Amino acid sequence: MKKYVAEFIGTFVLTFIACGMASFTGGLQGLGSLLGISVAFGLTIVAMAYSVGNVSGCHINPAVSLAMLVSKRMTVVDFLGYIIAQFAGAIVAGFAMFGVANTISSDLKKQFLSMYGIDLAGLGTNGYGDSSFLQVSLIGALVVEAVLTCVFVFAILGVTSKVEYQSVAGLVIGLTLTLVHLFGIPFTGTGVNPARSFGPALVKAVLGSDTTALSQVWVFIVAPLVGALVAAGLYALISSEPKVKTVEAVVAEDAEDDASNAEKSEDAEDDASNAEKSEDAE
């Protein structure tokens, strides 16, 4: 249960802090800027990796958990528990962001929306078409999300594959998330995380009466999951090496063979001795 709580907390923090910064600072065109928002996502992952990582592994992303499942690094039961915790954390974070958005001056929100086209209560949702800075198409959004998720998950699988990488794993993962955001924000806002995309979109539809993000959120669920599966397959392909026997292993096998042969020789000698005794008795 502790690891599920850890996943809930980690996903909540990622969604509330990083998506909150993207929303409350005006997004790509606002105070946060492309670099600022990207770094916010990266730093949040780093913070969570070194706080809840020792409890749950700090997946805080259904795409990462799926890759771990198919890579046989977690059980189906844990996978389902992680998914529920991650989506719950993102949804609660969405409600929390909406509550904070309501404390912002309504006049200021209207001013930013009319003058700059910036929605300070956007909740950091993802989108394509008119919801995209570059107005990327549906196909473009699918490709960008799948490829970026593949890159992100591929890095995670690699850096978590060996114990000696543990001390730097959080930094590598955080920097990789920063990298994919630097590329993807102008296209889709960069989802690469179904839970982080779904939570704010759901809340915006339920409380904000704007269903655009929710109607498009399937892209940010399907594409990242496909990207994660591809990443898991690629990593399995390059990491599956034929087993080469070490000198120690060869020596150990030779010793076992010698011992086995010695036992057989002793058994043969005993049989011969018994045969001779039997003949003498006759």
C-alpha positions, 0 to 999 in steps of 0.5 A, a space after each residue: 500500500 505504501 508504494 501506491 500512496 507514493 505514486 499518488 503523491 508523486 503524480 499529484 506533485 508533478 501535475 500540480 507543480 509543473 502543470 500549474 506553472 505552465 498554466 499560472 505563468 501564461 504557458 509558452 508565451 507567458 512568464 514561464 517560457 519554454 525553458 522555464 516550463 520544461 525545467 519545472 517538469 524536469 526538476 519535479 521529477 528529480 525531486 520525486 525520484 529522490 523522495 518517493 523513488 526508494 518506496 515505489 520507484 517513482 514511475 508517476 506515469 502509466 506509460 513508465 509502469 506499462 514499460 516496466 510491466 512488459 519488461 517483467 520488472 513489476 507484477 500485474 497487481 502492482 501495475 493496476 495499483 500504480 495506474 489507479 494511484 497515478 490517475 487519482 493523483 493527477 485528478 486530485 491535482 487538477 481539482 487543486 489547480 482549479 481551486 487555485 485558479 479561482 483565487 486569481 483576479 477574474 479581471 486579470 484572467 480576462 485581460 490576459 485572455 483578450 490581450 494575449 490569448 493566454 488562459 491563466 486557468 488552462 490547467 496545463 492541458 494538452 492538445 492539437 489543432 487550435 489547442 496547439 501553439 504550432 496547430 499540429 494535426 492529429 497525426 502530428 500529435 500522435 507521432 510527436 507524443 509516441 516518439 517523445 514517450 519512447 525516448 523518455 521511457 527508453 532512457 528510464 529503462 536504461 538508467 534503472 537497469 543497473 544498481 550502480 546507476 541509482 545515484 544518478 538515475 533521478 538526474 538522468 530521468 529529470 534531464 530527459 523529461 526536460 529535453 522532451 518538453 523542450 521539443 514537444 511543448 510547441 506541438 502538443 504541450 508535451 504529455 508523455 504521461 496519460 495521467 498528467 494529461 487526463 487529470 487536468 482535462 477532466 477537471 477542466 471539462 467538469 468544472 471549467 465547462 471546456 470539453 476540448 482537452 477531454 475530447 482530445 485526451 485519448 491521443 495523450 493516452 494512446 500515443 504514450 502507451 504505444 511509445 512505451 511499448 516500443 521503448 520496452 521492445 527496443 531496450 529488450 532487443 539491445 540489452 539481450 546479449 548471449 551469455 558468455 561463460 566467465 573463466 570462473 564459471 568454466 573452472 567451476 564446471 570442470 571441477 564439478 565434472 571431475 568430481 562426478 567422474 571421480 564418484 563414478 570411478 569409485 563406484 566402478 571400483 566398488 562394483 569390481 571389488 564386490 564381484 571379486 569377493 563374490 567369486 572368492 566366496 563361491 
